[in-house]
Amino acid sequence: AFDYLKSHGFLVPDPDYLDLLSFKIMSSYRGAANMGGHADINNLLLLATVDIVDLGYYTLLHDVDMVWNRNPVPYLMSVIQRRDFVAMLAPRYDAQGPVNS
């Protein structure tokens, strides 16, 4: 994925940074969501997002199985006024944490 994205002009971090982590991310995980490797990846994603936001960029994070039927930018720009963070809540019996999607 790194080589493909880089060859198509995307700015992507070199995957060698994973070797610097104090834990290893499993390549497959069949447990509950938000535990084990899934939680590790979510934490890394949020840490990287903080760095991007600190540089002054807007970010949009969503699950891979989510689809936008229209351009979300006008809506998001209208709700982001005077907010640092916008999230959705999809209540589930097994949901953990303040927000999920």
C-alpha positions in Angstrom: 0.0 0.0 0.0 2.9 2.4 0.8 4.5 2.0 -2.6 1.2 2.4 -4.4 0.1 5.5 -2.5 3.5 7.2 -2.8 3.7 6.5 -6.6 0.3 8.2 -7.0 1.3 11.4 -5.2 0.0 10.7 -1.7 2.0 11.9 1.3 2.4 8.8 3.4 4.8 8.0 6.3 7.4 5.3 5.7 6.2 2.1 7.4 9.6 1.7 9.0 8.3 3.9 11.9 6.3 0.9 13.1 9.6 -0.7 14.1 10.0 2.2 16.7 6.8 1.3 18.5 7.1 -0.3 22.0 4.4 -2.8 20.9 3.8 -4.8 17.7 0.6 -4.5 15.7 -0.7 -7.8 14.7 -1.4 -8.2 11.0 -4.7 -10.0 11.7 -7.1 -9.8 14.6 -10.3 -11.7 15.2 -11.3 -10.3 18.6 -13.7 -7.7 19.8 -13.5 -4.2 18.2 -11.4 -1.6 20.1 -9.3 -4.2 21.7 -5.9 -5.7 20.9 -4.5 -4.7 17.5 -7.6 -2.8 16.6 -7.2 -0.5 19.6 -3.5 -0.1 18.8 -4.2 1.1 15.3 -6.9 3.5 16.5 -4.5 5.0 19.0 -1.8 5.5 16.4 -4.4 7.0 14.0 -5.5 9.5 16.7 -1.9 10.4 17.6 -1.0 11.1 13.9 -4.2 13.1 13.6 -3.2 15.3 16.5 0.1 16.1 14.7 -1.8 17.0 11.5 -4.2 19.2 13.3 -1.4 20.9 15.1 0.0 21.8 11.7 -3.3 23.7 11.0 -5.0 21.2 8.7 -8.6 20.0 9.0 -8.9 16.2 9.2 -11.8 13.8 8.5 -11.7 10.3 10.0 -14.3 7.7 9.4 -14.7 3.9 9.2 -13.8 2.2 6.0 -17.3 0.9 5.6 -18.9 4.4 5.7 -20.1 6.0 2.4 -20.7 9.7 1.7 -23.6 10.1 -0.8 -22.8 13.8 -1.2 -19.8 16.0 -0.7 -19.5 16.3 3.1 -17.4 19.5 3.1 -20.2 22.1 3.1 -22.0 20.3 6.0 -18.8 19.8 8.0 -17.7 23.4 7.5 -21.1 24.6 8.8 -21.0 22.5 12.0 -17.3 23.0 12.8 -17.8 26.7 13.7 -16.3 27.3 17.2 -15.7 23.5 17.6 -12.5 21.6 17.7 -14.1 18.2 17.4 -17.2 16.8 15.8 -18.3 13.2 16.1 -21.2 10.9 15.7 -22.6 8.4 18.1 -24.1 5.1 16.8 -25.3 3.5 20.0 -24.6 -0.3 20.2 -24.8 -2.7 23.1 -21.0 -3.3 22.8 -19.9 0.3 22.1 -17.2 1.6 24.4 -16.0 5.2 24.7 -17.6 8.6 24.1 -18.1 8.3 20.3 -18.2 5.7 17.6 -19.3 5.4 14.0 
